[in-house]
Amino acid sequence: FGDGISDSDHPLVVQFAATSATTLLEAALVAQNKGADAIDLNLGCPQRRAKDGGYGAWLAHDVSKWPMIAEMVRTCTAASELHIPVFCKIRLQPTLAATVQLAQLLEEAGCALLAVHGRQLWGEAQKCRRSDAADLDAIMVVRAAVGIPVLANGNVQSPADVVANLGRTCCEGVMCAEQLLRDPALFQRASALFQA
């Protein structure tokens, strides 16, 4: 947090990659004490360092690790000293049924908001992870299967894409990363489309 955070930095969500419930809780408490409004457990990172570290999408891809993932979320949400919500970000799993199962597991463990990236860890023939369009229909199925807010992630290049994404997925919001680096006013312009 450097020299601290200003009022304009809120809401502030701090994302963590973790493989230990105790470590995640300790980090969440530090973030809370520094002024974070929520924490996010990263279960969607496909990068090589995540593979090497056994976290992110690589952790979520291993079904045998799902009880540990649920325990990380449950440990944080059950801790009386943690007063901020726990969010999670996932990718589509190898099947839609597995994705729904993971989403429901996270919800049952106490996840308050779920972001879903609409691509699997590996595409066909292990193409570039972003070479194909995100599967918004799969995100829509996940959204319908849980009772917590869901953010759709993928296929946003323009303000019109934000509107189309929300209309197609029925999600409560859209998450966008790389395009915001190129177009920081993207959501501001998308907001104007909703008002029109």
Rosetta constraint file for C-alpha pairs under 8 A:
AtomPair CA 1 CA 5 HARMONIC 6.59 0.50
AtomPair CA 1 CA 34 HARMONIC 7.39 0.50
AtomPair CA 4 CA 34 HARMONIC 7.44 0.50
AtomPair CA 5 CA 9 HARMONIC 6.27 0.50
AtomPair CA 5 CA 35 HARMONIC 7.45 0.50
AtomPair CA 6 CA 10 HARMONIC 7.78 0.50
AtomPair CA 10 CA 37 HARMONIC 7.37 0.50
AtomPair CA 11 CA 36 HARMONIC 7.63 0.50
AtomPair CA 11 CA 37 HARMONIC 5.88 0.50
AtomPair CA 12 CA 35 HARMONIC 7.82 0.50
AtomPair CA 12 CA 36 HARMONIC 5.19 0.50
AtomPair CA 12 CA 37 HARMONIC 5.23 0.50
AtomPair CA 12 CA 38 HARMONIC 6.74 0.50
AtomPair CA 13 CA 36 HARMONIC 5.89 0.50
AtomPair CA 13 CA 37 HARMONIC 5.78 0.50
AtomPair CA 13 CA 38 HARMONIC 4.77 0.50
AtomPair CA 13 CA 39 HARMONIC 5.26 0.50
AtomPair CA 13 CA 40 HARMONIC 6.66 0.50
AtomPair CA 14 CA 31 HARMONIC 6.98 0.50
AtomPair CA 14 CA 36 HARMONIC 6.56 0.50
AtomPair CA 14 CA 38 HARMONIC 6.54 0.50
AtomPair CA 14 CA 39 HARMONIC 4.80 0.50
AtomPair CA 14 CA 40 HARMONIC 6.02 0.50
AtomPair CA 15 CA 39 HARMONIC 5.65 0.50
AtomPair CA 15 CA 40 HARMONIC 4.39 0.50
AtomPair CA 15 CA 41 HARMONIC 5.88 0.50
AtomPair CA 15 CA 42 HARMONIC 6.33 0.50
AtomPair CA 16 CA 24 HARMONIC 7.46 0.50
AtomPair CA 16 CA 27 HARMONIC 7.99 0.50
AtomPair CA 16 CA 39 HARMONIC 7.26 0.50
AtomPair CA 16 CA 40 HARMONIC 6.08 0.50
AtomPair CA 16 CA 41 HARMONIC 5.24 0.50
AtomPair CA 16 CA 42 HARMONIC 5.82 0.50
AtomPair CA 17 CA 41 HARMONIC 6.01 0.50
AtomPair CA 17 CA 42 HARMONIC 5.10 0.50
AtomPair CA 17 CA 43 HARMONIC 7.37 0.50
AtomPair CA 17 CA 55 HARMONIC 6.14 0.50
AtomPair CA 17 CA 56 HARMONIC 6.21 0.50
AtomPair CA 18 CA 23 HARMONIC 7.28 0.50
AtomPair CA 18 CA 24 HARMONIC 6.03 0.50
AtomPair CA 18 CA 41 HARMONIC 7.20 0.50
AtomPair CA 18 CA 42 HARMONIC 7.63 0.50
AtomPair CA 18 CA 55 HARMONIC 6.25 0.50
AtomPair CA 18 CA 56 HARMONIC 7.89 0.50
AtomPair CA 19 CA 23 HARMONIC 7.92 0.50
AtomPair CA 19 CA 24 HARMONIC 7.80 0.50
AtomPair CA 19 CA 54 HARMONIC 7.54 0.50
AtomPair CA 19 CA 55 HARMONIC 6.37 0.50
AtomPair CA 19 CA 68 HARMONIC 7.75 0.50
AtomPair CA 19 CA 69 HARMONIC 7.55 0.50
AtomPair CA 19 CA 72 HARMONIC 7.80 0.50
AtomPair CA 20 CA 24 HARMONIC 6.11 0.50
AtomPair CA 20 CA 68 HARMONIC 7.83 0.50
AtomPair CA 20 CA 72 HARMONIC 6.49 0.50
AtomPair CA 21 CA 25 HARMONIC 6.14 0.50
AtomPair CA 21 CA 68 HARMONIC 7.81 0.50
AtomPair CA 21 CA 71 HARMONIC 6.40 0.50
AtomPair CA 21 CA 72 HARMONIC 4.02 0.50
AtomPair CA 21 CA 73 HARMONIC 7.40 0.50
AtomPair CA 21 CA 75 HARMONIC 6.14 0.50
AtomPair CA 21 CA 76 HARMONIC 7.48 0.50
AtomPair CA 22 CA 26 HARMONIC 6.21 0.50
AtomPair CA 22 CA 72 HARMONIC 7.60 0.50
AtomPair CA 22 CA 75 HARMONIC 7.65 0.50
AtomPair CA 23 CA 27 HARMONIC 6.16 0.50
AtomPair CA 24 CA 28 HARMONIC 6.00 0.50
AtomPair CA 24 CA 72 HARMONIC 6.85 0.50
AtomPair CA 24 CA 76 HARMONIC 7.47 0.50
AtomPair CA 25 CA 29 HARMONIC 6.16 0.50
AtomPair CA 25 CA 72 HARMONIC 7.81 0.50
AtomPair CA 25 CA 75 HARMONIC 7.00 0.50
AtomPair CA 25 CA 76 HARMONIC 5.34 0.50
AtomPair CA 26 CA 30 HARMONIC 6.43 0.50
AtomPair CA 27 CA 31 HARMONIC 6.21 0.50
AtomPair CA 28 CA 32 HARMONIC 6.05 0.50
AtomPair CA 28 CA 39 HARMONIC 6.41 0.50
AtomPair CA 28 CA 76 HARMONIC 7.68 0.50
AtomPair CA 28 CA 82 HARMONIC 7.45 0.50
AtomPair CA 29 CA 33 HARMONIC 6.08 0.50
AtomPair CA 29 CA 81 HARMONIC 7.71 0.50
AtomPair CA 29 CA 82 HARMONIC 6.19 0.50
AtomPair CA 30 CA 34 HARMONIC 6.21 0.50
AtomPair CA 31 CA 35 HARMONIC 6.41 0.50
AtomPair CA 31 CA 36 HARMONIC 5.35 0.50
AtomPair CA 31 CA 39 HARMONIC 7.61 0.50
AtomPair CA 32 CA 36 HARMONIC 4.85 0.50
AtomPair CA 32 CA 37 HARMONIC 6.86 0.50
AtomPair CA 32 CA 38 HARMONIC 7.48 0.50
AtomPair CA 32 CA 82 HARMONIC 7.38 0.50
AtomPair CA 32 CA 83 HARMONIC 7.71 0.50
AtomPair CA 32 CA 84 HARMONIC 6.85 0.50
AtomPair CA 36 CA 84 HARMONIC 7.81 0.50
AtomPair CA 37 CA 84 HARMONIC 5.88 0.50
AtomPair CA 37 CA 85 HARMONIC 7.53 0.50
AtomPair CA 38 CA 84 HARMONIC 5.02 0.50
AtomPair CA 38 CA 85 HARMONIC 5.00 0.50
AtomPair CA 38 CA 86 HARMONIC 5.98 0.50
AtomPair CA 38 CA 87 HARMONIC 7.14 0.50
AtomPair CA 39 CA 84 HARMONIC 7.31 0.50
AtomPair CA 39 CA 85 HARMONIC 6.55 0.50
AtomPair CA 39 CA 86 HARMONIC 5.14 0.50
AtomPair CA 39 CA 87 HARMONIC 5.99 0.50
AtomPair CA 40 CA 86 HARMONIC 5.76 0.50
AtomPair CA 40 CA 87 HARMONIC 4.37 0.50
AtomPair CA 40 CA 88 HARMONIC 5.07 0.50
AtomPair CA 40 CA 89 HARMONIC 7.02 0.50
AtomPair CA 41 CA 73 HARMONIC 7.99 0.50
AtomPair CA 41 CA 86 HARMONIC 7.33 0.50
AtomPair CA 41 CA 87 HARMONIC 6.21 0.50
AtomPair CA 41 CA 88 HARMONIC 4.66 0.50
AtomPair CA 41 CA 89 HARMONIC 6.39 0.50
AtomPair CA 42 CA 55 HARMONIC 7.84 0.50
AtomPair CA 42 CA 56 HARMONIC 5.27 0.50
AtomPair CA 42 CA 57 HARMONIC 7.77 0.50
AtomPair CA 42 CA 88 HARMONIC 6.10 0.50
AtomPair CA 42 CA 89 HARMONIC 5.31 0.50
AtomPair CA 42 CA 90 HARMONIC 7.06 0.50
AtomPair CA 43 CA 55 HARMONIC 6.89 0.50
AtomPair CA 43 CA 56 HARMONIC 3.90 0.50
AtomPair CA 43 CA 57 HARMONIC 4.82 0.50
AtomPair CA 43 CA 58 HARMONIC 7.67 0.50
AtomPair CA 43 CA 59 HARMONIC 6.77 0.50
AtomPair CA 43 CA 60 HARMONIC 5.72 0.50
AtomPair CA 43 CA 88 HARMONIC 6.81 0.50
AtomPair CA 43 CA 89 HARMONIC 5.37 0.50
AtomPair CA 43 CA 90 HARMONIC 4.80 0.50
AtomPair CA 43 CA 91 HARMONIC 7.26 0.50
AtomPair CA 44 CA 56 HARMONIC 4.88 0.50
AtomPair CA 44 CA 57 HARMONIC 4.12 0.50
AtomPair CA 44 CA 58 HARMONIC 7.86 0.50
AtomPair CA 44 CA 60 HARMONIC 7.55 0.50
AtomPair CA 44 CA 89 HARMONIC 5.65 0.50
AtomPair CA 44 CA 90 HARMONIC 4.35 0.50
AtomPair CA 44 CA 91 HARMONIC 5.04 0.50
AtomPair CA 44 CA 117 HARMONIC 7.22 0.50
AtomPair CA 45 CA 50 HARMONIC 6.41 0.50
AtomPair CA 45 CA 55 HARMONIC 7.73 0.50
AtomPair CA 45 CA 56 HARMONIC 4.48 0.50
AtomPair CA 45 CA 57 HARMONIC 4.96 0.50
AtomPair CA 45 CA 58 HARMONIC 7.59 0.50
AtomPair CA 46 CA 50 HARMONIC 6.43 0.50
AtomPair CA 46 CA 51 HARMONIC 7.16 0.50
AtomPair CA 46 CA 56 HARMONIC 6.64 0.50
AtomPair CA 46 CA 57 HARMONIC 5.34 0.50
AtomPair CA 46 CA 58 HARMONIC 6.74 0.50
AtomPair CA 46 CA 121 HARMONIC 6.18 0.50
AtomPair CA 47 CA 51 HARMONIC 6.54 0.50
AtomPair CA 48 CA 52 HARMONIC 6.12 0.50
AtomPair CA 49 CA 53 HARMONIC 6.00 0.50
AtomPair CA 50 CA 54 HARMONIC 5.78 0.50
AtomPair CA 50 CA 55 HARMONIC 5.11 0.50
AtomPair CA 50 CA 56 HARMONIC 5.71 0.50
AtomPair CA 50 CA 57 HARMONIC 7.49 0.50
AtomPair CA 50 CA 58 HARMONIC 6.70 0.50
AtomPair CA 51 CA 55 HARMONIC 6.51 0.50
AtomPair CA 51 CA 56 HARMONIC 7.69 0.50
AtomPair CA 51 CA 57 HARMONIC 7.97 0.50
AtomPair CA 51 CA 58 HARMONIC 5.53 0.50
AtomPair CA 54 CA 58 HARMONIC 5.91 0.50
AtomPair CA 54 CA 59 HARMONIC 5.51 0.50
AtomPair CA 55 CA 59 HARMONIC 4.62 0.50
AtomPair CA 55 CA 60 HARMONIC 7.62 0.50
AtomPair CA 56 CA 60 HARMONIC 6.59 0.50
AtomPair CA 57 CA 61 HARMONIC 5.88 0.50
AtomPair CA 57 CA 90 HARMONIC 6.81 0.50
AtomPair CA 57 CA 91 HARMONIC 6.59 0.50
AtomPair CA 57 CA 121 HARMONIC 6.59 0.50
AtomPair CA 58 CA 62 HARMONIC 6.75 0.50
AtomPair CA 58 CA 121 HARMONIC 7.76 0.50
AtomPair CA 59 CA 65 HARMONIC 6.60 0.50
AtomPair CA 60 CA 65 HARMONIC 6.98 0.50
AtomPair CA 60 CA 66 HARMONIC 6.69 0.50
AtomPair CA 60 CA 69 HARMONIC 7.69 0.50
AtomPair CA 60 CA 90 HARMONIC 7.46 0.50
AtomPair CA 61 CA 93 HARMONIC 6.50 0.50
AtomPair CA 61 CA 94 HARMONIC 7.97 0.50
AtomPair CA 61 CA 121 HARMONIC 7.70 0.50
AtomPair CA 62 CA 66 HARMONIC 7.13 0.50
AtomPair CA 65 CA 69 HARMONIC 6.33 0.50
AtomPair CA 66 CA 70 HARMONIC 6.13 0.50
AtomPair CA 66 CA 102 HARMONIC 7.61 0.50
AtomPair CA 67 CA 71 HARMONIC 6.10 0.50
AtomPair CA 68 CA 72 HARMONIC 6.27 0.50
AtomPair CA 69 CA 73 HARMONIC 6.55 0.50
AtomPair CA 69 CA 106 HARMONIC 8.00 0.50
AtomPair CA 70 CA 74 HARMONIC 5.97 0.50
AtomPair CA 70 CA 105 HARMONIC 6.68 0.50
AtomPair CA 70 CA 106 HARMONIC 6.01 0.50
AtomPair CA 70 CA 109 HARMONIC 5.50 0.50
AtomPair CA 71 CA 75 HARMONIC 5.79 0.50
AtomPair CA 71 CA 109 HARMONIC 7.25 0.50
AtomPair CA 72 CA 76 HARMONIC 6.48 0.50
AtomPair CA 73 CA 77 HARMONIC 6.18 0.50
AtomPair CA 73 CA 86 HARMONIC 7.01 0.50
AtomPair CA 73 CA 106 HARMONIC 7.23 0.50
AtomPair CA 73 CA 109 HARMONIC 5.82 0.50
AtomPair CA 73 CA 110 HARMONIC 6.37 0.50
AtomPair CA 73 CA 111 HARMONIC 6.59 0.50
AtomPair CA 74 CA 78 HARMONIC 5.83 0.50
AtomPair CA 74 CA 109 HARMONIC 4.83 0.50
AtomPair CA 74 CA 110 HARMONIC 5.94 0.50
AtomPair CA 75 CA 79 HARMONIC 6.17 0.50
AtomPair CA 76 CA 82 HARMONIC 6.85 0.50
AtomPair CA 76 CA 86 HARMONIC 7.31 0.50
AtomPair CA 77 CA 82 HARMONIC 7.21 0.50
AtomPair CA 77 CA 85 HARMONIC 7.14 0.50
AtomPair CA 77 CA 86 HARMONIC 6.78 0.50
AtomPair CA 77 CA 109 HARMONIC 7.79 0.50
AtomPair CA 77 CA 110 HARMONIC 5.85 0.50
AtomPair CA 77 CA 111 HARMONIC 7.75 0.50
AtomPair CA 85 CA 111 HARMONIC 7.52 0.50
AtomPair CA 85 CA 112 HARMONIC 6.12 0.50
AtomPair CA 86 CA 110 HARMONIC 7.37 0.50
AtomPair CA 86 CA 111 HARMONIC 5.39 0.50
AtomPair CA 86 CA 112 HARMONIC 5.80 0.50
AtomPair CA 86 CA 113 HARMONIC 7.32 0.50
AtomPair CA 87 CA 111 HARMONIC 5.36 0.50
AtomPair CA 87 CA 112 HARMONIC 5.51 0.50
AtomPair CA 87 CA 113 HARMONIC 4.81 0.50
AtomPair CA 87 CA 114 HARMONIC 5.86 0.50
AtomPair CA 87 CA 115 HARMONIC 7.86 0.50
AtomPair CA 88 CA 106 HARMONIC 7.71 0.50
AtomPair CA 88 CA 111 HARMONIC 6.53 0.50
AtomPair CA 88 CA 113 HARMONIC 6.56 0.50
AtomPair CA 88 CA 114 HARMONIC 5.08 0.50
AtomPair CA 88 CA 115 HARMONIC 6.29 0.50
AtomPair CA 89 CA 114 HARMONIC 5.75 0.50
AtomPair CA 89 CA 115 HARMONIC 4.51 0.50
AtomPair CA 89 CA 116 HARMONIC 5.86 0.50
AtomPair CA 89 CA 117 HARMONIC 7.50 0.50
AtomPair CA 90 CA 114 HARMONIC 7.59 0.50
AtomPair CA 90 CA 115 HARMONIC 6.32 0.50
AtomPair CA 90 CA 116 HARMONIC 5.12 0.50
AtomPair CA 90 CA 117 HARMONIC 6.16 0.50
AtomPair CA 91 CA 99 HARMONIC 7.90 0.50
AtomPair CA 91 CA 116 HARMONIC 5.59 0.50
AtomPair CA 91 CA 117 HARMONIC 4.60 0.50
AtomPair CA 91 CA 118 HARMONIC 6.19 0.50
AtomPair CA 91 CA 119 HARMONIC 6.02 0.50
AtomPair CA 91 CA 120 HARMONIC 5.78 0.50
AtomPair CA 91 CA 121 HARMONIC 6.86 0.50
AtomPair CA 92 CA 96 HARMONIC 7.09 0.50
AtomPair CA 92 CA 99 HARMONIC 5.58 0.50
AtomPair CA 92 CA 116 HARMONIC 7.09 0.50
AtomPair CA 92 CA 117 HARMONIC 6.48 0.50
AtomPair CA 92 CA 118 HARMONIC 5.77 0.50
AtomPair CA 92 CA 119 HARMONIC 5.47 0.50
AtomPair CA 92 CA 120 HARMONIC 4.68 0.50
AtomPair CA 92 CA 121 HARMONIC 7.33 0.50
AtomPair CA 92 CA 138 HARMONIC 7.86 0.50
AtomPair CA 93 CA 98 HARMONIC 5.89 0.50
AtomPair CA 93 CA 99 HARMONIC 4.93 0.50
AtomPair CA 93 CA 120 HARMONIC 5.72 0.50
AtomPair CA 93 CA 121 HARMONIC 7.28 0.50
AtomPair CA 94 CA 98 HARMONIC 6.92 0.50
AtomPair CA 94 CA 99 HARMONIC 7.62 0.50
AtomPair CA 94 CA 120 HARMONIC 6.54 0.50
AtomPair CA 95 CA 99 HARMONIC 6.39 0.50
AtomPair CA 96 CA 100 HARMONIC 6.24 0.50
AtomPair CA 96 CA 138 HARMONIC 6.62 0.50
AtomPair CA 97 CA 101 HARMONIC 6.13 0.50
AtomPair CA 98 CA 102 HARMONIC 6.12 0.50
AtomPair CA 99 CA 103 HARMONIC 6.17 0.50
AtomPair CA 99 CA 142 HARMONIC 7.21 0.50
AtomPair CA 100 CA 104 HARMONIC 6.12 0.50
AtomPair CA 100 CA 141 HARMONIC 7.70 0.50
AtomPair CA 100 CA 142 HARMONIC 5.40 0.50
AtomPair CA 100 CA 145 HARMONIC 6.63 0.50
AtomPair CA 101 CA 105 HARMONIC 6.09 0.50
AtomPair CA 102 CA 106 HARMONIC 6.24 0.50
AtomPair CA 103 CA 107 HARMONIC 6.25 0.50
AtomPair CA 103 CA 114 HARMONIC 7.58 0.50
AtomPair CA 103 CA 142 HARMONIC 7.09 0.50
AtomPair CA 103 CA 146 HARMONIC 7.12 0.50
AtomPair CA 104 CA 108 HARMONIC 6.08 0.50
AtomPair CA 104 CA 145 HARMONIC 7.36 0.50
AtomPair CA 104 CA 146 HARMONIC 6.14 0.50
AtomPair CA 105 CA 109 HARMONIC 6.22 0.50
AtomPair CA 106 CA 110 HARMONIC 6.47 0.50
AtomPair CA 106 CA 111 HARMONIC 5.45 0.50
AtomPair CA 107 CA 111 HARMONIC 4.80 0.50
AtomPair CA 107 CA 112 HARMONIC 6.94 0.50
AtomPair CA 107 CA 146 HARMONIC 7.18 0.50
AtomPair CA 107 CA 147 HARMONIC 7.83 0.50
AtomPair CA 107 CA 148 HARMONIC 7.06 0.50
AtomPair CA 111 CA 148 HARMONIC 7.96 0.50
AtomPair CA 112 CA 148 HARMONIC 6.11 0.50
AtomPair CA 112 CA 149 HARMONIC 7.28 0.50
AtomPair CA 113 CA 148 HARMONIC 5.76 0.50
AtomPair CA 113 CA 149 HARMONIC 5.07 0.50
AtomPair CA 113 CA 150 HARMONIC 5.89 0.50
AtomPair CA 113 CA 151 HARMONIC 7.74 0.50
AtomPair CA 114 CA 148 HARMONIC 7.23 0.50
AtomPair CA 114 CA 149 HARMONIC 6.41 0.50
AtomPair CA 114 CA 150 HARMONIC 4.80 0.50
AtomPair CA 114 CA 151 HARMONIC 6.24 0.50
AtomPair CA 115 CA 150 HARMONIC 5.53 0.50
AtomPair CA 115 CA 151 HARMONIC 4.44 0.50
AtomPair CA 115 CA 152 HARMONIC 6.01 0.50
AtomPair CA 115 CA 153 HARMONIC 6.77 0.50
AtomPair CA 115 CA 175 HARMONIC 7.29 0.50
AtomPair CA 116 CA 139 HARMONIC 6.55 0.50
AtomPair CA 116 CA 150 HARMONIC 7.18 0.50
AtomPair CA 116 CA 151 HARMONIC 6.23 0.50
AtomPair CA 116 CA 152 HARMONIC 5.40 0.50
AtomPair CA 116 CA 153 HARMONIC 5.70 0.50
AtomPair CA 117 CA 134 HARMONIC 7.38 0.50
AtomPair CA 117 CA 139 HARMONIC 7.85 0.50
AtomPair CA 117 CA 152 HARMONIC 6.46 0.50
AtomPair CA 117 CA 153 HARMONIC 4.47 0.50
AtomPair CA 117 CA 154 HARMONIC 5.98 0.50
AtomPair CA 118 CA 134 HARMONIC 4.40 0.50
AtomPair CA 118 CA 135 HARMONIC 4.79 0.50
AtomPair CA 118 CA 136 HARMONIC 6.12 0.50
AtomPair CA 118 CA 138 HARMONIC 7.03 0.50
AtomPair CA 118 CA 139 HARMONIC 6.25 0.50
AtomPair CA 118 CA 152 HARMONIC 7.38 0.50
AtomPair CA 118 CA 153 HARMONIC 6.15 0.50
AtomPair CA 118 CA 154 HARMONIC 5.83 0.50
AtomPair CA 119 CA 123 HARMONIC 7.63 0.50
AtomPair CA 119 CA 129 HARMONIC 7.35 0.50
AtomPair CA 119 CA 130 HARMONIC 7.69 0.50
AtomPair CA 119 CA 133 HARMONIC 7.76 0.50
AtomPair CA 119 CA 134 HARMONIC 5.19 0.50
AtomPair CA 119 CA 135 HARMONIC 6.33 0.50
AtomPair CA 119 CA 154 HARMONIC 7.83 0.50
AtomPair CA 120 CA 129 HARMONIC 7.75 0.50
AtomPair CA 121 CA 129 HARMONIC 7.03 0.50
AtomPair CA 122 CA 126 HARMONIC 5.32 0.50
AtomPair CA 122 CA 127 HARMONIC 7.23 0.50
AtomPair CA 122 CA 129 HARMONIC 6.48 0.50
AtomPair CA 123 CA 127 HARMONIC 5.49 0.50
AtomPair CA 123 CA 128 HARMONIC 7.27 0.50
AtomPair CA 123 CA 129 HARMONIC 6.31 0.50
AtomPair CA 127 CA 131 HARMONIC 6.77 0.50
AtomPair CA 130 CA 134 HARMONIC 7.93 0.50
AtomPair CA 133 CA 154 HARMONIC 7.50 0.50
AtomPair CA 133 CA 155 HARMONIC 6.19 0.50
AtomPair CA 134 CA 153 HARMONIC 7.89 0.50
AtomPair CA 134 CA 154 HARMONIC 5.23 0.50
AtomPair CA 134 CA 155 HARMONIC 5.82 0.50
AtomPair CA 135 CA 139 HARMONIC 6.69 0.50
AtomPair CA 136 CA 140 HARMONIC 6.20 0.50
AtomPair CA 136 CA 152 HARMONIC 7.60 0.50
AtomPair CA 136 CA 154 HARMONIC 7.80 0.50
AtomPair CA 136 CA 165 HARMONIC 7.19 0.50
AtomPair CA 136 CA 168 HARMONIC 6.84 0.50
AtomPair CA 136 CA 169 HARMONIC 5.97 0.50
AtomPair CA 137 CA 141 HARMONIC 6.43 0.50
AtomPair CA 137 CA 168 HARMONIC 7.21 0.50
AtomPair CA 137 CA 169 HARMONIC 6.47 0.50
AtomPair CA 138 CA 142 HARMONIC 6.39 0.50
AtomPair CA 139 CA 143 HARMONIC 6.09 0.50
AtomPair CA 139 CA 152 HARMONIC 6.55 0.50
AtomPair CA 139 CA 169 HARMONIC 6.09 0.50
AtomPair CA 140 CA 144 HARMONIC 6.30 0.50
AtomPair CA 140 CA 168 HARMONIC 7.11 0.50
AtomPair CA 140 CA 169 HARMONIC 4.15 0.50
AtomPair CA 140 CA 170 HARMONIC 6.29 0.50
AtomPair CA 140 CA 171 HARMONIC 7.18 0.50
AtomPair CA 141 CA 145 HARMONIC 6.31 0.50
AtomPair CA 141 CA 169 HARMONIC 7.95 0.50
AtomPair CA 142 CA 146 HARMONIC 6.64 0.50
AtomPair CA 143 CA 147 HARMONIC 7.88 0.50
AtomPair CA 143 CA 149 HARMONIC 7.75 0.50
AtomPair CA 143 CA 150 HARMONIC 6.02 0.50
AtomPair CA 143 CA 169 HARMONIC 7.28 0.50
AtomPair CA 143 CA 170 HARMONIC 7.14 0.50
AtomPair CA 143 CA 171 HARMONIC 6.30 0.50
AtomPair CA 149 CA 171 HARMONIC 7.10 0.50
AtomPair CA 149 CA 172 HARMONIC 5.85 0.50
AtomPair CA 150 CA 171 HARMONIC 5.38 0.50
AtomPair CA 150 CA 172 HARMONIC 5.76 0.50
AtomPair CA 150 CA 173 HARMONIC 6.82 0.50
AtomPair CA 151 CA 171 HARMONIC 5.75 0.50
AtomPair CA 151 CA 172 HARMONIC 5.97 0.50
AtomPair CA 151 CA 173 HARMONIC 4.66 0.50
AtomPair CA 151 CA 174 HARMONIC 4.95 0.50
AtomPair CA 151 CA 175 HARMONIC 5.96 0.50
AtomPair CA 152 CA 165 HARMONIC 7.37 0.50
AtomPair CA 152 CA 166 HARMONIC 7.63 0.50
AtomPair CA 152 CA 169 HARMONIC 7.17 0.50
AtomPair CA 152 CA 171 HARMONIC 6.30 0.50
AtomPair CA 152 CA 173 HARMONIC 6.42 0.50
AtomPair CA 152 CA 174 HARMONIC 4.78 0.50
AtomPair CA 152 CA 175 HARMONIC 5.92 0.50
AtomPair CA 153 CA 174 HARMONIC 5.92 0.50
AtomPair CA 153 CA 175 HARMONIC 4.85 0.50
AtomPair CA 153 CA 176 HARMONIC 6.09 0.50
AtomPair CA 154 CA 175 HARMONIC 7.54 0.50
AtomPair CA 154 CA 176 HARMONIC 6.92 0.50
AtomPair CA 155 CA 161 HARMONIC 6.95 0.50
AtomPair CA 155 CA 165 HARMONIC 7.61 0.50
AtomPair CA 156 CA 161 HARMONIC 5.12 0.50
AtomPair CA 156 CA 162 HARMONIC 6.05 0.50
AtomPair CA 156 CA 165 HARMONIC 7.62 0.50
AtomPair CA 156 CA 176 HARMONIC 6.64 0.50
AtomPair CA 156 CA 179 HARMONIC 7.16 0.50
AtomPair CA 157 CA 161 HARMONIC 6.28 0.50
AtomPair CA 157 CA 179 HARMONIC 6.06 0.50
AtomPair CA 158 CA 162 HARMONIC 6.88 0.50
AtomPair CA 158 CA 186 HARMONIC 6.64 0.50
AtomPair CA 158 CA 190 HARMONIC 7.87 0.50
AtomPair CA 159 CA 163 HARMONIC 6.84 0.50
AtomPair CA 159 CA 186 HARMONIC 5.82 0.50
AtomPair CA 159 CA 187 HARMONIC 6.63 0.50
AtomPair CA 159 CA 189 HARMONIC 5.95 0.50
AtomPair CA 159 CA 190 HARMONIC 4.21 0.50
AtomPair CA 159 CA 193 HARMONIC 7.53 0.50
AtomPair CA 160 CA 164 HARMONIC 6.19 0.50
AtomPair CA 160 CA 190 HARMONIC 6.63 0.50
AtomPair CA 160 CA 193 HARMONIC 7.57 0.50
AtomPair CA 161 CA 165 HARMONIC 5.78 0.50
AtomPair CA 162 CA 166 HARMONIC 6.25 0.50
AtomPair CA 162 CA 174 HARMONIC 6.73 0.50
AtomPair CA 162 CA 187 HARMONIC 7.85 0.50
AtomPair CA 162 CA 190 HARMONIC 6.46 0.50
AtomPair CA 163 CA 167 HARMONIC 6.17 0.50
AtomPair CA 163 CA 190 HARMONIC 7.07 0.50
AtomPair CA 163 CA 193 HARMONIC 7.66 0.50
AtomPair CA 163 CA 194 HARMONIC 7.51 0.50
AtomPair CA 164 CA 168 HARMONIC 6.05 0.50
AtomPair CA 165 CA 169 HARMONIC 6.05 0.50
AtomPair CA 165 CA 174 HARMONIC 7.39 0.50
AtomPair CA 166 CA 170 HARMONIC 5.44 0.50
AtomPair CA 166 CA 171 HARMONIC 5.71 0.50
AtomPair CA 166 CA 172 HARMONIC 7.33 0.50
AtomPair CA 166 CA 173 HARMONIC 6.69 0.50
AtomPair CA 166 CA 174 HARMONIC 6.95 0.50
AtomPair CA 167 CA 171 HARMONIC 7.96 0.50
AtomPair CA 176 CA 180 HARMONIC 6.45 0.50
AtomPair CA 177 CA 181 HARMONIC 6.97 0.50
AtomPair CA 178 CA 182 HARMONIC 6.94 0.50
AtomPair CA 179 CA 183 HARMONIC 5.92 0.50
AtomPair CA 179 CA 184 HARMONIC 7.85 0.50
AtomPair CA 180 CA 184 HARMONIC 4.66 0.50
AtomPair CA 180 CA 185 HARMONIC 7.42 0.50
AtomPair CA 180 CA 186 HARMONIC 6.53 0.50
AtomPair CA 185 CA 189 HARMONIC 6.26 0.50
AtomPair CA 186 CA 190 HARMONIC 6.17 0.50
AtomPair CA 187 CA 191 HARMONIC 5.99 0.50
AtomPair CA 188 CA 192 HARMONIC 6.72 0.50
AtomPair CA 189 CA 193 HARMONIC 6.86 0.50
AtomPair CA 190 CA 194 HARMONIC 6.77 0.50
AtomPair CA 191 CA 195 HARMONIC 6.52 0.50
AtomPair CA 192 CA 196 HARMONIC 6.29 0.50
